[in-house]
Amino acid sequence: MSRSDGQLLLGGIVPPRSPEPGDEQLSLLGEPTPIRLPAELWRSWLSDTSIVARFEAKRYVRAADLCWPCLNAVSSTGHGSFRAASLPGPSRRGTVPAHLFAYQLANGVIDRPGWSASQDPVVCHTCDFHGCTNPGHLRLGTAAENRAEWSLRRGNPHGPLADTRGAAGRTRAIAQAIRMGLKAGEPPERIEQLILAAETDGLPLTLW
């Protein structure tokens, strides 16, 4: 389960304010600094074929049961980030978490994800890989559930949360392996081997 329980991490200085009707919260890209944009802006991005095409070019789609890694920039939390638009205001305004874009592209705009309370809705990774954008691996849960599942599963030595490189290091390593394979013109079977090697490289040594 990824820790997508915060607010949109944008790096700019934006004082928190109370939510207003019609606002949408854009969720986690780093240390939480809230920037809330109208739901209609989300809908305009998700219905814009050029924006969607840019997004699709920045993730690697595989079989439905596998993770679809983000190939774009990676946040400090290991989540992919996608610049949906350049907007006036604080730095990186208009840059959103790739998994949040992917979930809403498949399921529609979420009603106010991740405000601050434990029962607020957040997009959770069932695969525990923060860089995954496969909507089949994403579900809507609560911030409390997300934190609890992260704490429970991070002790699994064979799972993504145990990666010694950290979540960001794991996402970057997998993305780099895919980019290298694509650049070399490798077939999908070989790229799968590269992904597996990148995944296992960061797992701790165990006796079982």
C-alpha positions as CSV (number, residue, x, y, z in Angstrom):
1,M,0.0,0.0,0.0
2,S,1.5,3.3,-1.0
3,R,1.5,6.3,1.3
4,S,-0.7,8.5,-0.9
5,D,-2.4,9.8,2.2
6,G,-1.1,13.4,2.0
7,Q,-1.8,16.4,-0.1
8,L,-0.4,17.4,-3.4
9,L,3.2,18.0,-2.9
10,L,4.2,20.9,-5.0
11,G,7.2,22.5,-3.4
12,G,5.7,25.9,-3.4
13,I,4.5,27.8,-0.4
14,V,0.7,27.8,-0.3
15,P,-1.0,28.4,3.1
16,P,-3.7,25.9,3.9
17,R,-7.3,27.0,3.7
18,S,-10.7,25.5,4.3
19,P,-12.1,23.5,1.4
20,E,-14.6,25.3,-0.8
21,P,-17.5,23.8,-2.8
22,G,-16.3,22.3,-6.1
23,D,-12.6,22.1,-5.0
24,E,-10.5,19.0,-5.7
25,Q,-7.4,18.1,-3.8
26,L,-4.6,16.8,-5.9
27,S,-2.7,14.6,-3.5
28,L,0.9,13.6,-2.8
29,L,4.1,14.5,-4.5
30,G,6.4,15.2,-1.6
31,E,6.1,17.1,1.7
32,P,2.4,18.1,1.9
33,T,1.5,21.6,0.7
34,P,-2.1,21.8,-0.2
35,I,-3.1,23.1,-3.6
36,R,-6.7,22.5,-4.5
37,L,-8.1,22.8,-8.0
38,P,-11.6,22.7,-9.3
39,A,-13.1,19.4,-10.3
40,E,-13.8,20.8,-13.7
41,L,-10.1,21.4,-14.3
42,W,-9.5,17.7,-13.6
43,R,-12.3,16.8,-16.0
44,S,-10.8,19.0,-18.7
45,W,-7.4,17.3,-18.3
46,L,-8.9,13.8,-18.3
47,S,-11.0,14.5,-21.4
48,D,-8.2,16.2,-23.4
49,T,-6.8,13.7,-25.8
50,S,-3.5,15.4,-26.1
51,I,-2.9,15.4,-22.3
52,V,-4.0,11.8,-22.1
53,A,-1.7,10.9,-24.9
54,R,1.2,12.5,-23.1
55,F,0.3,10.6,-20.0
56,E,0.2,7.3,-21.8
57,A,3.6,7.9,-23.3
58,K,5.0,8.2,-19.8
59,R,4.0,4.9,-18.4
60,Y,4.8,1.3,-19.5
61,V,1.7,-0.8,-20.0
62,R,2.0,-4.5,-19.4
63,A,-0.4,-7.4,-18.8
64,A,-3.4,-6.5,-16.7
65,D,-2.2,-8.3,-13.6
66,L,1.2,-6.6,-13.6
67,C,2.4,-3.2,-12.4
68,W,2.5,-0.5,-15.1
69,P,5.5,1.6,-14.1
70,C,5.6,5.3,-14.5
71,L,8.5,6.4,-16.7
72,N,8.4,10.1,-15.9
73,A,9.7,12.1,-12.9
74,V,9.6,10.5,-9.5
75,S,8.7,12.2,-6.2
76,S,10.6,11.7,-3.0
77,T,7.8,9.2,-1.9
78,G,8.4,7.1,-5.0
79,H,5.2,8.1,-6.8
80,G,5.4,9.1,-10.4
81,S,4.5,12.7,-11.3
82,F,2.8,14.0,-14.4
83,R,2.7,17.6,-15.5
84,A,-0.9,17.8,-16.8
85,A,-0.6,21.5,-17.4
86,S,1.5,24.6,-16.7
87,L,-0.6,26.9,-14.5
88,P,0.3,30.3,-13.0
89,G,1.1,30.2,-9.3
90,P,3.5,28.2,-7.1
91,S,6.2,26.0,-8.6
92,R,5.0,22.8,-10.2
93,R,1.3,23.8,-10.1
94,G,-0.5,21.6,-12.5
95,T,1.9,18.6,-11.8
96,V,-0.1,15.7,-10.2
97,P,0.7,12.2,-9.0
98,A,0.7,9.8,-11.9
99,H,-1.3,7.1,-10.0
100,L,-4.0,9.6,-9.2
101,F,-4.3,10.7,-12.8
102,A,-4.4,7.0,-13.8
103,Y,-7.1,6.1,-11.3
104,Q,-9.3,9.0,-12.3
105,L,-8.7,8.4,-16.0
106,A,-10.2,4.9,-15.5
107,N,-12.8,5.7,-12.9
108,G,-13.7,9.4,-13.1
109,V,-13.0,12.3,-10.9
110,I,-12.8,11.5,-7.2
111,D,-14.8,13.6,-4.7
112,R,-12.2,15.4,-2.6
113,P,-9.4,12.8,-2.1
114,G,-7.0,13.1,0.8
115,W,-8.0,16.3,2.7
116,S,-6.6,15.5,6.1
117,A,-8.9,13.4,8.3
118,S,-8.4,9.6,8.8
119,Q,-11.6,8.8,6.9
120,D,-10.8,10.9,3.9
121,P,-10.7,9.0,0.6
122,V,-7.3,8.3,-0.9
123,V,-6.0,6.3,-3.8
124,C,-4.2,3.2,-2.5
125,H,-1.8,0.8,-4.2
126,T,-2.8,-2.9,-3.7
127,C,0.5,-3.9,-5.2
128,D,2.6,-1.8,-2.8
129,F,4.6,-0.4,-5.7
130,H,4.4,3.4,-5.5
131,G,5.4,3.9,-9.1
132,C,2.5,1.7,-10.4
133,T,-0.2,3.3,-12.6
134,N,-2.2,0.2,-13.4
135,P,-5.8,1.1,-12.4
136,G,-6.4,-2.5,-11.6
137,H,-3.9,-2.1,-8.8
138,L,-5.4,1.0,-7.4
139,R,-8.4,1.3,-5.2
140,L,-10.1,4.0,-3.2
141,G,-9.7,3.7,0.5
142,T,-9.3,5.9,3.5
143,A,-6.1,7.5,4.8
144,A,-6.3,5.4,8.0
145,E,-6.6,2.2,6.0
146,N,-3.7,3.2,3.8
147,R,-1.4,3.9,6.8
148,A,-2.4,0.7,8.6
149,E,-1.8,-1.5,5.5
150,W,1.5,0.2,4.8
151,S,2.6,-0.4,8.4
152,L,1.5,-4.1,8.2
153,R,3.1,-4.9,4.9
154,R,6.4,-3.0,5.1
155,G,7.9,-5.9,7.1
156,N,7.5,-8.4,4.2
157,P,11.1,-9.0,3.1
158,H,10.0,-10.0,-0.4
159,G,7.6,-7.1,-1.0
160,P,8.2,-3.7,-2.7
161,L,8.1,-1.8,0.7
162,A,11.2,-3.7,1.8
163,D,13.3,-2.3,-1.0
164,T,16.6,-1.1,0.5
165,R,16.7,1.8,-2.1
166,G,13.5,3.2,-0.7
167,A,10.3,3.8,-2.6
168,A,11.8,6.5,-4.9
169,G,14.9,4.4,-5.6
170,R,12.8,1.4,-6.6
171,T,10.6,3.4,-8.9
172,R,13.6,5.1,-10.6
173,A,15.5,1.8,-11.0
174,I,12.6,0.1,-12.6
175,A,11.8,3.1,-14.9
176,Q,15.5,3.3,-15.9
177,A,15.6,-0.5,-16.8
178,I,12.5,-0.1,-19.0
179,R,13.8,3.1,-20.7
180,M,17.1,1.3,-21.5
181,G,15.3,-1.7,-22.9
182,L,13.1,0.5,-25.1
183,K,16.0,2.5,-26.3
184,A,17.9,-0.7,-27.3
185,G,14.8,-2.0,-29.1
186,E,14.5,-5.0,-26.8
187,P,11.4,-7.2,-27.2
188,P,8.8,-7.2,-24.4
189,E,10.1,-10.5,-23.0
190,R,13.6,-9.1,-22.5
191,I,12.2,-5.9,-20.9
192,E,10.3,-8.1,-18.4
193,Q,13.6,-9.7,-17.5
194,L,15.1,-6.2,-17.0
195,I,12.2,-5.2,-14.8
196,L,12.5,-8.4,-12.7
197,A,16.2,-7.7,-12.2
198,A,15.6,-4.1,-11.2
199,E,12.9,-5.2,-8.7
200,T,15.1,-7.9,-7.0
201,D,18.2,-5.8,-6.9
202,G,16.9,-3.7,-4.0
203,L,15.4,-6.5,-1.9
204,P,17.2,-7.4,1.3
205,L,19.1,-10.6,1.6
206,T,17.2,-13.3,3.5
207,L,17.8,-16.8,4.6
208,W,14.5,-18.0,3.1
